[in-house]
Amino acid sequence: MLARAGCTRVFSEKISTRVKERPELEKALAPAREIKTAAPNQPVVLTVVEMKRLARNAA
């Protein structure tokens, strides 16, 4: 879905949400953090297709 929408960096992770280490999530957040560090006033948008997998155990 994201590739069809023209997204050039697509990260996919299908592991149990009980796992504390999320390697693909970290790979996705790394460039966002780099952009924010280099250009603090530049908005960074991270698009997620299924929030249930990303934020299931978020506070």
Secondary structure, 3 states (H helix, E strand, C coil): CCCCCCCCCCCCCCCCCCCCCCHHHHHHHHHHHHHHHHCCCCCCCCCCCCHHHHCCCCC
